[in-house]
């Protein structure tokens, strides 16, 4: 696993963050050292698949990066008439994802698609997963996307959404940010790396509040939703479609 050192040297002008070949190359290290509880989220996506799988269904991983969630889903499936569909708009991520998933054998098909998740058809889905992807979608498009996810789910289907979130209370918000920065320091990131990465993300990642996510789920038609995991300002949620 190659170490993430993208922001380890001073940059005269920090460019907006992009999921390009440089990021794809170090992504496993980057996500492990940057997102608290990431492996717990991926493992639990597999456990939720065991609980909510349906015969002859599709399973979508929207913003799949290198396919960790896709593989967690497929490991829990035995129905060869079902399909895991991994989608990302980064050519570098898709290229590496295709190589990664080929290393794991299964009778369940896994398709890796290069596409904008706002443009794909979502249909016959038992489970849709979006891990730290919605926050990079323009805010005006988020309601429409979640509504399309709801409509593409089968009765009894679930939507698993993992996101960084913000607090409306400034003091609480700052405490969670500080704790996250402590987490990154403990994982070997320098003050320079933390600062430059934050600058790179400012214009491209726009997190919502938990209330905004809950409202969006309800407006789309989900009968209920809950936060099942939270660490600092990162969380994973489940939204349920009525059976």
N, C-alpha and C positions, 0 to 999 in steps of 0.2 A: 504494500500500500504506500503510494507516494505521498510524502508530507506536503501539506498546504503551506506554501511560503509566498503566495501571490502578493501579499501586502507587507512583506517583511522588510522591504527597502523603501526609503522615502520616494514619493512620486510628486513631481512638480504640479501636476493636475490629475486628480483621481477621476478616472472615467466611470460612467455608470456601470453597475454590475451587469454582466452578461453571462449566460450559461454557454460559454464558448469552449473550444478545445482545451484551453488552459485550465478552466474550472473542471471540465469533465475528467481530466487526467488526475486531479487531486480530490475529486468530490467525496469519495468514501472517508478520507481523513477529515476533510472540511466539515462534513455533516456530523461526524462522530464527536468532533471537538467543539462544535458550535451549537448543536441542538440538544439540550438536556432531555434524556429519556427517549432518544430516537429509536434505539434498539427495542425498548419496551413497546413502543408504538407499532413497530414492524411485527414483532412477535405476536402482539394482540390482534393485529389485523388477520393473521393466520387463525387465531383462536375464534375470532368472530366469523370467519369464513366457515369453520366447522359447524357453527351454530346456525348460520343463516343461509347456507348453500341451498340452492334449488335445482332440480333436474333440468338439463338441457337449457342452461342459462348463460348469459354473458356476464363477465366480471371486468369492470373497467378500472384502470389505474391512470388517472388523468394528471399529466405532469410527472411521468414515470421516472425521470432521470435515468439511473442505471438499472432500474427494475427490481429494487429490493421488495417493494410491496407486491408487485406482480408475482414474484417467486414465492413469497409468503402465502399468497392466495393459492397458487397452483399446488403447493405442497400439501394442502388440505383438501384438494379435490381429487375424486376418483372417476368422475363422470366424463368419459371421452367425448360426449356430445355437448359438453360445455366448452366455452372458449374464454381465455383471459386476453384482454385487449389493452395493451400498454401504449399510451400516446404521449408524445412530447414534441414541442416545436423547435427543439435544439437539435440540429443535425449531428453535432458532436456527441450529444447524449444518446441519441437514437443509435448511432453507429456502435458505440461501446455497449449499450444495452443489448443489442442483438448478439454481440459476441459473448456477453456475460450469460444470458439466459440459455445459450446453446450448450453451456457447460453442465447443465442440469437436465437430466432425462425425465420425461413424463409422457403419459399417454394423453394428457390434456393439452390441446393446442394453445400456444401463446403467440399472439400476433403483436409485433412492435411497429407502430405507425408513426411516421413523421407528419404531424398535422397540428393545427391550432385547435385546442380543445373546444373552442367556441363554435367551430365549424363542423365537427363530426356528428354523426348520427349516434344517439344513445338509445338502445332498444333491447328489450327482453333481458334486462339486467336484474340480477339478484343482489349484487353489491356494486356500488361505485365508490372508489377511493380517490381522494385528492389530498396529497401530502404537501403542504407548504407551497401551494401553487396558486390558489385563489388570490392570495395577497399580491401577486404579480399581475393579475388581470385588472384592466382599468375598472374603477369602481362602477361606472354606469353599466357595465356589462355583467356584473356579478349576479344581480337578481335574475336576469334572463337565463344565465347559465345554470343556476341552481334550480330554476323552474324546469328547464329542459332535462336536468338530471332526474328530478322527481317524476316527470312524465315518462322517462325511459325505464324507470324501475318497475318491476313486477309487483303486484300486491304482496305485502310482507317483506319487501326489499328494504335495504338500508343504504344510507349515504354516510361514509366515514370521512370526516373533514379534519385535517390537522393544520393548525395555523399558529403563527405568532400573533398576539393580540395586544391591544392597548387598553389602558384604564382611563376612565373619564376623570378620576381624582388624580391630580398631579403628584401628590405625595406618594400615593400607592404606586402610580406608574413609575416614578423614579426609583423607588425601592426595588421593584422587579427588574428594571434595567440594570441597576447596580449589582444585583445578585447574578444576573446573566453575565455581566462583564467579569465578575469574580470567577464564575464557572469557566469562562474562556481563558482567563489568566492561569487558573489551575491546570488547564489543558495545554499550557505552553505558548499561548498567544501573547505577544508583547503589546505594550500600550500603543505603539505605532500601528501594529496590525489591526487592533481593535478600532482605533480611530479612523484609519483609512478605509476599512471595510464598511464602517457605519456611513461614511461619506459616500461610498460607492452605491450603497443601497437606498440612500435618501430619496432619490427621484424615481426609483423603479419599484420599490416595495412599499405598499400603503396598507398597513394592517387595519382591521376593523376592531370594534369592541365586541365583547361577548354578546351584549344585547343586540348589536346589529346582526350577528350571525343567527341568534335565536329568532329574531324578527324575520329574517330572510327565509329560514326554514319554515316558519309558520305560514308566511305569505305564499310560499311555493306549494303548500298543501300537506306537508309532513304532519302527522298526527301528534308526534312528540319528539323531543330531542333532549340530549343531555351531554354534559362534559364528563367523559369517563377518565380522562387523564389530564393533569396539569402540573407543570414544574416551572416556576417563575412566570415569565410571560409567554410560555408556549403551552398549547393544549391540543387535545384531540377530542372530537365530538362525534356523536352518532345521532343521525336523524332517521326516524322510522316512518315508513309508509304503511298505511292501514292494510290489513290482510283482506 
